[in-house]
């Protein structure tokens, strides 16, 4: 395919992004941080000052979509169901119906796709990615994933490092990935906030942000912070935990100060009817505490508004973290990497904690040594177990279906009898639950976002490829149509390259 066609495709996509951004700006002019605080107070019909929940709000809008009926495929819903000769109806960017092909009629004017012999799944979700913060091409100038300057950098936000032009996003799209959580790196005990993105071409991170998705907090235990801070500390695991606990103590006190201020301020205005606003008034409202961005993030985690993602390999350390979470009253949403999750699979299930794992990565450092290939399957086998397959790799994210297939095969060799309709949840429904977005995506259910992948065959086969990828009902990737394979500037600028094979080849 000629390069001009790729360029036309990319320009068309960027033009659509520009139109969306312009429309959003026209609807909601940008306000200063102070104005946002005042607006939030006014919206609440109270002069009480509260820090803005998200000063960098999502401006995401779905790309234009068509009513589409996909029929004749084997459908894995992500909720444990398999429908042979099934159909999925997409309307207004949402799942309108899922069921046997003969039970769903095509609405007038609908696009019909004959998917006989193919498979349909929810869009793939990667709970652990560093796309955008470690983008391609990889250079020192774009290496922005680790603020390795202090063991506690809870104040940093991954979205402020994400580069939307990372070619990794288009490669992941070709692998069926529709949603991903971008995390800071794991150099620090507290690495900062994560951000959840829709995998769409956009000029800004805000235009990729998953609407309404909660933030995550990245934490890390074990060898990484020990290695990075071996000269200044923490240089031991006991120092790791001491510094976690000290930070949680400070965060709890910060949280109490703000809660006390809000209570006293609301009481003051209720009793005085807004009095005390003038310089000469005898009655003065209470002064708000000084904002601390580091403690603000940790306090939100204590309140349950930010989900805790804990990089942790060893089973004994995960058990300690669970005790620490109980000590300070927060909840761990997911242990990431979790090479030894199989050792404490019952503890994870009892505490309602997910484990995000690789299928077979191991041995690259001592804490990753004691792995078993059945790790994912053994976590899944627990009553209420929550197993997730993640990438932590710009390469692995392109074939998460194959990683899930390896983990399923290893579990079945152990005699666990894992069906495809169950294993697909490891890369769809379970990460959506752990990320707090399962009410919107992660399964093929009526009313949810139409994040859908049509596979060339059984997605648990090494030969299967994502043929079509829909995000909110918009066909953003089509392996058979080069115009539906978005490219970024650095891909278009490589002279002498053949781009006819489609992304992710």
N, C-alpha and C positions, 0 to 999 in steps of 0.2 A: 504494500500500500504506500502511495506517495506521501512524503512528509507533509505536503500541503493539506492533505485530508486530516492528518493528525492535528495540525495547527488549527484548522477550521473547527475541529471538534473541541479542542481546548479553549479556543476563543469564545465559542458558543457557550461553553459551560461557565467560563469566567464572566461573560456578559450576563448570564442568568444570575450569577452571584451578585454582580454589581446592581442589577435591578432589585434583587431582594434587599440588599443593604440600603439602597436608596429609599425604597418604600418604607423600610423599618425606621430609617432616620427621619423621614417625613412624618411618620406617625408619632415617634417619641424622640424629640430633640434631646441631645446629650446634655446632662446636667452635671454640675460640679459635685464633688463628694459632699460638701456642706449642704447644697441644695437637695441632694438625695436624702440626707438625714432629715432635713426639714420636711421634705415631702412625705417620708415614711411616718413622721410624727403626725403630720396633718391628716394623712390617710387614716390613721388610727384615732383621729379626733382627740388627740392628746398632745400637749407640748413636751411630753417626756421624750428625751433624746435617747434613741437606740441606734447602735451602729447598723449600717445597712447590711442586710443578709447577704446580698451578692451585688457588689458595686460594679461588676462586669457581667451584666446579665446576658443570657442567651438571646441572640437575634435570629436563631435558626428558623427557617421556614422550609417546608418540604418543596422539592422540585415538582413541577407540574406532572401529574399522573393521569392515566386513563383507566376507565373501568376495564378490568382484564379478568378473563376466566381461563385458568390453566387446568387442563383435564388429562386424565389417563395415566397419571403418575402414581408412584408409591409415595404416600404422604406420611412423614413422621412429624407429629404435631408439637413435640417437645414436652407434652404432658403425659407421656407414656402410651400414647395411642399410635397405631399404624393402620393406615387405610390403603389397601391395595385398589388399584383403579380408582384413585381418588381425584378430588378437584378442590381448587382454592379460588375463591372469587374475591377480587380486590375492587373496592369502590371508595372513591374520595380519600385515597391514601390509607384506608383501613381494611382489615380483614372483614369481609362481609359474610362469608360462609365458608365452611370446610366440611367435606363429607364425601360419600361415594359419588362418582362422576354422574351417575344417572339420577342423582337427587338434586343437582344444582343446575338450573337453566341459565343460559347466558342472557343478560339483559340486552335490550335493543341497543345497538351501536357498540357493544363491548368488543374489545380485542380478544380473539380466541387463540390460545396457544395449545397445540396438540403436543402433550408431553408423554406420550406412550413410551414405555421403556425407561423413562427418566424418574428421578426422585426429587421430592420437594421437602425442604426443611425450613425452620425459622432461620433468620439471619444469624450468622456466627457472631458470638460475643467474646472478646478477649478481655479478661479482667486484669491482666497484667501486661501492659505495653509501655514502651518508651519511644514510640514513634513521635516525631515532632520535636522531642527534647534531645534526642540523639539522631538527627536526621541524616539522610543521604542527599548529596555527597557528604561524607564524614570528614569534618575538619575541626581544628581547635576552635575556630570562630563560631561554630555551630554546636559545640559540645556543651549543652546547657542543662543536663539532667541531674547533676550532683552539686549542691552548694556545700562542698566539703571543707568548710571553714570553722565549723563548730558542731559538737555532737548534737545540739538541739537547734535545728533551723525550721521549727514548726511555722515560722512566719512566711516562708516562701510558698508560692503557688505554682504548680507545674504549668498552668495555662499561660503564665507570663513568659515561659520559655518555648512553648509549642510553635513550630514553624509550619504553617499550613501547606507550604510548598514541598514538604518532604515527599519524595517519590515512594516511600514506604506505604503511604496511605493508598495509593493506586494499586500497589502490589497486593496489599491486604484485601482490597475490594475484589480483586480477581480471585482471591481465595474464599470469597463468600462472607467476609467480615463486614458487618453493618454497624456495629457499635463497639467501642473500645474504651477502656479506662487508661488514661495516661498518668503514670506515677513518677514522682521524683525517684532518683536512684537510692541506693541502700548504703551509702557511706555513713549515714548519721543514725543516731538513736531515734530522733524525730526528723524525718526528711522533708516534711511539708505536705501541702494539700495536693490531692489528685484532682483530675477533671475527667468527666465522662463526655465522649464526643460521638456524634453521628459521623459515619465515615463518608462524608460528601465533599466534593470539591468546593472550596470557599477561599475568600481572600483574607478572612479574619478568623481567629479562634472562636470569637463570640458567635459567628455564623455556623459553627460546627457543634457548639455546646448542646448537649441533650437537654431539652427543656424540662425544668423542674427536677433534674437529677440531683441527688445530694452529693456534697463533697465527700472525699475520703481523706483520711490521714495516713501517710506512709510512715511506718516505724520499722526498725530493723534490730535484730538481736544477733549475738554470736560473733563470728569471725570478722565480718566487714567493719563494724565500728572499732573493734579491737585493733585491726590492722591499720586503719586510717589514722587512728589517734593513739598509736602505741607510744609515741614520745610525750604527748601532752595529757593523755588519759581521756576516756577510760581505756585502760589497757588489759582489763580482766573482765570476765563475765560478771563478777560480783559488783564491779564498778558500773557496768552497764545498768544493772538493776538499781543500784543506788541512785544513779542519775535519772532513770525513769521516774522513780518514786519521788525524788525531790521536785521534779518538774510537775508531776501530778499534784503534789501538795500546793505548789505555787498557783497552779491553774484552779484548784478548788477554792483557794482564798480569793483569787481574782473573780471567779464566778459568784462567790458570796457577796463581794463588794458591789458588783453590778446588780445583783438581785435585790440587795438592800437599797441601793439607790433607786431602782425602778419602783420598789414598794413605797419608799418615802416620798418620791416625787409625785407618784400618782395620788397618794394620800394628800399631799400638799395642795395640788391643783384641784382635787375634789373638794377640799375644805375651804379653799380660798377663791374658787371660781376664776382662776387665772390671775389672781393678785400677785404682786411681788415681781412684776416684770419691769417696772420702772427703776431708775437709778436711786431715787429717793424713797422708795417704798420701804417701810419698816420690815415687812415680811419678805424674806428672800427664799427662793426655791433652793433645794439642795443642789450642790455641785456634782456633776457626773464624774466618775473616776477617769483618770487618764487612760486612753486606749493603749493596749499593748498587743501588737499583732501576733506575737508568738503565743501569749497566753490566751488570746481570743480564740485561736484555733483549738488549743487544748481544752478550753472551757466548753467549746461547742461539742467536742468529742465526749466530754463528761456528761453533757446534756443529752447526748444521743442524736444530735443534729448532724454530726460528721461521723462517717463510718470508719472504723479503725481497720487498716490493712497492715498485718504484721509479717514482715519478712522473717522467717524462722525455719531452720532446717531440723533441728534436733527435737525429739519427742519430749525429753526432760525439760528443755527450755520452754516449749509450748505449754507444758503443764504449769511452770512457774508463771508464765504470762497470764494464764487463766486465773490463777490465784491473785495476781496483781490487779487484774481487772475487777475482781470481786472486792478487793481491798478499797479501791477508789470509786467503784460504782459505775464503771463503763463497760461496754461490751465489745469484744473483738468480733468483727464481722467475718474475717477470713485470714487464715494463715497462708502466706504465699511461699511457694517453693516446697515447703513441708515434706521434705524427702523422707522423714521418719514418721509421717502422719499415721502410718499403719500400726505403729507401736501404741498409739493413744487414740485409736479410732473411736473407741467407746466414749472416752472423755470428750472428744470433739462433738459427737452426736448428743451426749447428755447436756452439753452447754450450748447447743444450737449454733455451732461454729463451723463454717465451711473450710475446706482445705483446697487450695489451688496448687496443682502439681504438674510436673512434666511426666510424660509417659515413661521415659527411660534415661533422662540425663542424670549422671551421677559421677562421683569420683574426682571432680575437678578441684576439690579442696576437702579437708578431712571431715568437716561437718556434713558433706554431701556423700560420704563414702558408704554409709550403712543403709543402702537403698535396696528395695526389691521391686521388680517390674510389676508386681501385682498391687502396688501402693494405691493407685486410683481405685481399683476394683474393691479392695478391702475397705477403704473408707466408704465407698458407695454401699457396700453390703450391710453396713450397720443400720438398724432401725433409725429412721430419720437422718441417716448420713447424707452429707452434702459434699459431693466430689466435683471438682472443677478441673478441666485441663486448660492450662494457660501457656503463653508463649515465652514472654520475657526476651523476645528475639524478633528482629525485623525479617528473618527468614522463616522461623517457625510459625509466625502468624499467617503466612501464606498457605499453610497446610495443616491447620488445627484439626481438620477432619481426619487426617491421617494419624495425628498424634492420638486422638480419641480412639481410632481403630486399633492402634497398637495396644493401648491400655485395655480395651475391651477383649482383645484376643488373649492377652496375658491372664485376665480374670477368668476367661472361659477355660483356658488350659488348667486353671486351678479347680475348675468344677463349679464356678459360680453361676453359669448359665445366664449371662447378661444379654438381653435382646437389644437390637439396634434402636428400637423405639425408646429404650431406657437410656442407653449410652449417649444418645444425641443430646440429652439434657446437660451433659458435662460441658458442652460448648454453647449452650443456648439458655435454657431455663435457669439452671443453677447459678451461672454468673449473673444473670439478670436479678435473681433473688438477692444474691450477696451484695450487689451494687445498689439495691433499692429501686429498681426500675421494672420489676416483673409485672407490675400493673399496666405497663405500656408496651413491653416487648419481651422477647425471649420464648414465645410460643405462638402457634397458629391457632388463635382463638378469636371469635367474633368480637369486633370492636377494638382490637389491638392494632398498633402500628403495623402496616403491611411491609415488614422487613422479612423478605422471602428470598430463598435461593433455590433455583432449579439446577439440579446436578445432572451430568451426562449419564450417570448410573449410580449404583450403590455408593453413597458418600463414604462408606467404610472400606471402599476398595482403593488401592493405590492408583488405579487407573482413572478414577472419577475426577471430573473437573467441574467447577462452577461454571455453568453456561450462561445463566442470567441471574442478576442480582438486583432485587428491588429494595429500595429504601423509602419507607412511607409511600409505597405504591408506585414510585417513579423508577423506571428501568434505567439504572445508572451504569450497569455493566452488561454487555452482551458479547460473548466471545465470538459470535459470528458476525458482529457488526463493529468495525473499527471506530465508527463514529460514537459508539457507546463504550469506549474504553478511554477514560480521561487520562490525560498526561499533564505533567508539570513542566515548567520551563527547562529544568536541567535535563529532562529526557528529550525534549524537542531539540535541545541545543547540541546534542552529540552527533557531530558530523560523521557520515559514513555508517551509521547504525541502521539496521533493518528493524523497523517497528511493526512489521506485518503480523507478528505471531501473537499479539495480544499480551496484556500485562500478566505477570506471574508465570510466564513460560519457564 
